[in-house]
Amino acid sequence: MNWLSIFGLDAFVARWRANLIEAAIAAEDRLDLASLEWAEQKRRLQQMLLLVVALAGLTVVALIMLSLALLVHFWDSPQRTLVAWLIAGVWVVGWGGTLVAFLALARQAGSGFALTRRELARDWRDIKERL
């Protein structure tokens, strides 16, 4: 004898079971999305670390080159001056390019887990509407 059907609770139990299954599927989807976004965020952080190391190294080299250019500028030959300033200019351009790449990557890293946050906000809004 099925007591749930006698008391009319079988539809109620079936509805709750369907809701739990749907919630489990949704939670699994959110975890998959979060893991994908974590991999993306980790990749960005690794790139940022490499760019910070490059930026620090290029800063040191650029300062050394600029110092050398200033020393050579006051030396005898005008050809030495031109070469020293060109070398220093190349290092400064390399440093500036690295800085621009780092700043662009830092702006992207600030929006990490955007899809997961949007999905969770949508889920929370749906839950509040059902209540």
N, C-alpha and C positions, 0 to 999 in steps of 0.2 A: 504494500500500500504506500502510495506517494503522498506524504503529509503536506508537502509544499503545494501540490496541486489542489488538495482538499481545501486548504486555507486561502488559495488564490495567490500564493507567494511565488509561484514558479516564474511569472512574468517579471516580478520585482527582482528575483535572483538572476534571471537571464539578463536583465538590463544592467545590473551591477557588474555581472561577469563581463559583459561587452564593454562597459566603461573601464574596467580594470585592464582588459586586454588592450584597449585603445590607449590608455595611459601608459602602459608598458611599452607599446610600440613608439609612442611619442617621446618617452624618456630615452629610449634607445636611439631614436633619430637625433635628439638634442645632444646626446653624448657623442655620437658620430660627428656631428657638426662641430662640437667643441674640440674634439681631437683633431679634426682637419684644420681648424683655426689655430689651435695650439702649434701644430707643425708649421703653419705659415708664420706665426708670431716668432717661433724659435728660429726660423730661417732668417727673418728680418733682424733679430737680435744678434745672430752670428755675423751677418753682414755689417751691422753697426759696430760690432767689436773690431772687425777687421779694418773698417774705415777709421775708427778711433786710433788704432795702432798706426795706420798709414798717415793719418793726420798728425799725430805726435812726431813720427819720424820725419815727415816732410817739413814740419815746423822747425825742428832742430836744424835740418839741412838748409832750409831757407834762411834762417837767421845766420848760420855760418857763411852762406854764400853772400848774403847782403853785407856782412862784415868784411868779407874778402873783397867785395866790389868797392866798398868805401875805401879800403886800404889801397887797392890798386888804382882807384880814381886819382889819387894824389901822387901816383908814381910818375915816372918819366914819359913813357911812350903813350900816345893817344890810342894805339891799337890795343894795348893791354886793357885800357879802360873800357873800350867798346866791347871786347870779349867778356870781361868780367861782368859788365852790366847785362849783357845778353844771357849769360849763364844764370845770373841771379834772377832775371826776369822769367826764364824758363821754370826755375824752381818755384817762384811765386805763383805763376800760372798753374803749375801742378798742384800746389797747396790750395789755391782757390777752387780748382775743379774738385778736389777731394772734399773740401768744405761744403761746396754746393751739393755734392752727392750725399754727404752725410746728413745735411739738413733736410733734403728731400726724403731720405729714408726715415729720419726721425719723425717727420710729419705723418708718414704712413704708419709707423709703429704706434702712434697715439690712438689709432682707430682699431686696435686689436679686438677681436671677438665681437665685432659689430653685428654679424649675422646671428650669432648665438644670443646676444642681448636682445635683438629685435624679436627673435622667435620666442624667447622667454617672456618678453613684455606682452606679446600677442597672446601667449598662453595664459598669462596672468589676467589679462583683460577678458578673455573668454571665460575663465573660471569665475571672475567677479560678476559677469553678466548672467551666468547660470545660477548664481546664488541670489 
